[in-house]
Amino acid sequence: MSNIVRFTLLGLSVLLLTGCLYPNEQRLENQVPYPDQIQSVQQAVNQFQADTGVLPIKEREMDTPIYQKYPIDFGKLVPRYLQNPPGNSFENGGIFQYVLVDVEEAPTVKLIDLTVMNQIRDVQSTLNRYMRFNDLAPIDEMVDTGLFILDFTALGYNEPPRVQTPYFGNYLPLLIDNQGQVLIDYSMDLNMALQQFEHNYAYGDDIRTILVENSFFVPVFSIPYTVDDETGEPAYFMNRVFGRE
């Protein structure tokens, strides 16, 4: 729990700094990942599952990315298990979507930062418009099999857009896969997490779990990463995408 608290404090400092743009105190409150709210939802999920034998989640397509696949359905929890959705939840005007991870073994409540999702969707829309008039996406460089850096100048950007994630406050670069999906390159966050938190990852393990287990957030718009055999640093793991995930 201490690791999650440390990560949360880092995230809080980022959110509070950005919250200075909003004079309305209620707006700021809806942007903070309060541990007690997460815990209350966790207790409600646990009790709902104990009573019904199923989880209070919305239906999603089977190919939905794993960290977006199990959003919590507050309509199933309110009012019997919760009086209201948390104030920082999307359903109550906040910027977080509550989701579950590890649904088979130990369903655990986590958050998606919707400001990150909105930024990615804006870039995705720009790319989609470009591709409606051109046969291919504007590729600058291939960084791994089926993974590319975009030529953002061709999309009208003065400089490559970056997304601030809730883990360490880093501004991370963007990539696309061979399906034209805009993704976040979490290498920097993962490298910092590998140095900060104890782990025993080996090549072939999906190391995104280190971000999930040590924070309240899931890494949306990500691909699997593993550790490089020689350096121990994060490495793209696209062969897991194509064959094993």
C-alpha positions in Angstrom: 0.0 0.0 0.0 2.9 2.4 0.7 4.0 2.2 -3.0 0.5 3.2 -4.1 0.4 6.1 -1.6 3.7 7.4 -3.0 2.5 7.1 -6.5 -0.7 8.8 -5.6 1.1 11.7 -4.0 3.0 12.1 -7.3 -0.2 12.1 -9.2 -1.9 14.5 -6.8 0.9 17.0 -7.2 0.4 16.9 -11.0 -3.3 17.2 -10.7 -3.2 20.0 -8.2 -0.8 22.0 -10.4 -3.1 21.7 -13.3 -6.1 22.4 -11.1 -4.8 25.9 -10.6 -6.4 26.6 -13.9 -9.8 26.0 -12.4 -11.0 28.5 -9.8 -14.1 26.4 -9.0 -13.1 24.2 -6.0 -15.6 21.5 -7.0 -13.9 21.1 -10.4 -10.6 20.5 -8.6 -12.2 18.0 -6.2 -13.5 16.0 -9.2 -9.9 15.7 -10.5 -8.3 14.1 -7.5 -8.0 10.2 -7.1 -9.1 10.0 -3.5 -8.0 6.6 -1.9 -11.2 6.5 0.3 -13.4 6.7 -2.8 -11.5 4.0 -4.5 -11.8 1.8 -1.4 -15.5 2.4 -1.1 -16.0 1.3 -4.7 -13.8 -1.8 -4.0 -15.9 -2.7 -1.0 -19.1 -2.3 -3.1 -17.7 -4.5 -5.9 -16.7 -7.2 -3.5 -20.1 -7.2 -1.8 -21.9 -7.2 -5.2 -19.9 -10.2 -6.3 -20.4 -12.0 -3.1 -24.2 -11.5 -3.4 -24.6 -12.2 -7.1 -21.6 -14.3 -8.2 -20.8 -11.9 -11.0 -19.0 -8.5 -11.3 -20.8 -5.1 -11.8 -19.2 -4.4 -15.2 -20.4 -3.1 -18.5 -20.3 -5.3 -21.6 -17.4 -4.7 -24.0 -16.2 -6.4 -27.2 -13.8 -9.2 -26.7 -11.0 -7.4 -28.5 -11.2 -4.3 -26.3 -7.8 -3.5 -24.8 -7.3 -5.2 -21.5 -7.2 -2.1 -19.4 -10.4 -0.7 -20.9 -12.2 -4.0 -21.0 -14.0 -4.0 -17.6 -15.6 -0.6 -16.8 -17.6 -0.6 -13.6 -21.4 -0.2 -14.1 -22.4 2.0 -11.2 -26.1 1.4 -12.2 -25.6 -2.0 -10.6 -24.1 -0.6 -7.4 -26.3 2.4 -6.7 -28.2 2.7 -4.4 -27.8 -0.7 -2.7 -24.1 -0.9 -2.5 -23.2 2.8 -2.9 -25.2 5.9 -2.3 -23.9 7.6 -5.4 -21.0 7.1 -7.8 -17.8 8.8 -6.5 -17.6 12.5 -7.2 -14.5 12.1 -9.2 -16.1 9.5 -11.5 -17.2 10.2 -15.0 -20.8 9.3 -14.0 -20.7 12.1 -11.4 -18.9 14.8 -13.4 -15.4 13.8 -12.6 -12.4 12.9 -14.9 -11.9 9.3 -14.0 -13.5 6.1 -15.2 -13.5 3.3 -12.7 -12.5 -0.1 -14.1 -11.5 -3.5 -12.8 -8.3 -5.4 -13.4 -7.4 -9.0 -12.6 -11.0 -10.0 -12.9 -10.4 -13.7 -12.8 -8.3 -13.9 -9.7 -8.7 -10.8 -7.6 -11.0 -8.1 -9.1 -9.3 -4.8 -8.2 -10.6 -1.3 -8.7 -8.4 1.1 -10.8 -8.8 4.3 -12.6 -8.6 5.6 -16.2 -7.6 9.2 -16.5 -10.1 10.5 -19.1 -8.1 13.6 -19.8 -5.4 11.3 -21.3 -8.0 9.4 -23.3 -9.4 12.7 -24.7 -6.0 13.8 -25.8 -5.3 10.6 -27.6 -8.7 10.7 -29.3 -8.0 14.3 -30.5 -4.7 13.1 -32.2 -6.5 10.0 -33.5 -9.2 12.2 -35.1 -6.5 14.3 -36.8 -4.8 11.2 -38.1 -8.1 9.7 -39.3 -8.8 12.9 -41.3 -5.4 12.7 -42.9 -5.9 9.1 -43.8 -9.2 9.8 -45.5 -7.3 11.8 -48.1 -4.1 9.7 -48.2 -3.5 6.0 -48.7 -1.2 5.7 -45.7 -0.4 7.3 -42.4 2.6 9.7 -42.5 5.3 7.5 -41.0 8.6 9.0 -39.8 10.3 5.9 -38.4 9.6 2.2 -37.5 10.6 1.4 -33.9 9.5 -2.2 -33.8 7.5 -4.7 -35.8 4.2 -3.0 -36.5 5.0 0.0 -34.4 5.9 3.5 -35.8 6.6 7.1 -35.0 4.4 9.5 -36.9 5.6 12.4 -39.0 3.5 14.9 -37.0 4.4 17.9 -39.2 2.5 16.2 -42.0 -0.5 16.2 -39.6 -0.2 19.9 -39.0 1.6 19.9 -35.7 4.4 22.3 -35.0 6.0 19.8 -32.7 5.1 16.2 -31.8 2.3 16.1 -29.2 3.0 14.5 -25.8 0.6 13.3 -23.2 1.2 13.8 -19.4 0.5 10.5 -17.6 -0.6 10.2 -13.9 2.4 8.2 -12.7 5.4 10.5 -12.6 4.1 13.5 -14.4 6.2 12.7 -17.5 5.1 14.0 -20.9 5.2 10.9 -23.0 5.6 10.6 -26.8 3.0 8.9 -29.1 3.3 6.0 -31.5 0.9 4.2 -33.9 0.5 0.5 -34.7 -0.1 -1.0 -38.1 -3.8 -0.7 -37.6 -3.5 3.1 -37.4 -4.2 3.2 -33.6 -2.5 6.1 -31.8 -0.7 4.8 -28.7 1.3 6.2 -25.8 4.9 5.1 -25.4 5.2 4.3 -21.7 8.9 3.4 -21.9 9.9 6.4 -19.7 7.3 5.7 -17.0 8.1 2.0 -17.0 11.9 2.6 -16.7 11.3 4.9 -13.7 9.0 2.3 -12.1 11.5 -0.5 -12.6 14.1 1.5 -10.8 11.8 2.6 -8.0 9.8 -0.6 -7.2 11.0 -4.1 -6.4 10.3 -6.6 -9.1 11.5 -9.9 -10.6 10.5 -9.5 -14.2 12.2 -11.6 -16.9 12.0 -11.4 -20.7 8.5 -12.4 -21.8 6.7 -10.8 -18.9 4.3 -7.9 -19.5 5.8 -5.3 -17.2 2.9 -2.9 -17.5 1.7 -4.5 -14.3 4.3 -2.6 -12.3 2.4 0.6 -13.1 -0.9 -1.0 -12.2 0.2 -2.6 -9.0 1.9 0.5 -7.6 -0.7 3.1 -8.5 -4.4 3.6 -8.8 -4.2 4.0 -12.6 -4.1 1.7 -15.6 -1.9 2.5 -18.7 -4.5 3.1 -21.4 -3.6 3.1 -25.1 -0.6 1.0 -24.4 1.0 -2.1 -25.9 2.7 -4.8 -23.9 6.3 -4.1 -22.8 8.9 -6.6 -21.5 12.4 -6.2 -20.1 15.4 -6.4 -22.4 17.6 -9.4 -21.6 20.8 -7.5 -21.7 19.9 -4.0 -20.2 16.9 -4.8 -18.0 15.2 -1.8 -19.5 11.7 -1.7 -21.0 11.4 -3.1 -24.5 8.4 -3.1 -26.9 6.8 -6.5 -27.0 4.8 -6.5 -30.2 5.1 -10.2 -30.7 2.8 -10.6 -27.7 0.3 -8.3 -29.4 0.3 -10.4 -32.5 0.5 -13.8 -31.0 -0.2 -14.2 -27.4 -2.5 -11.4 -26.0 
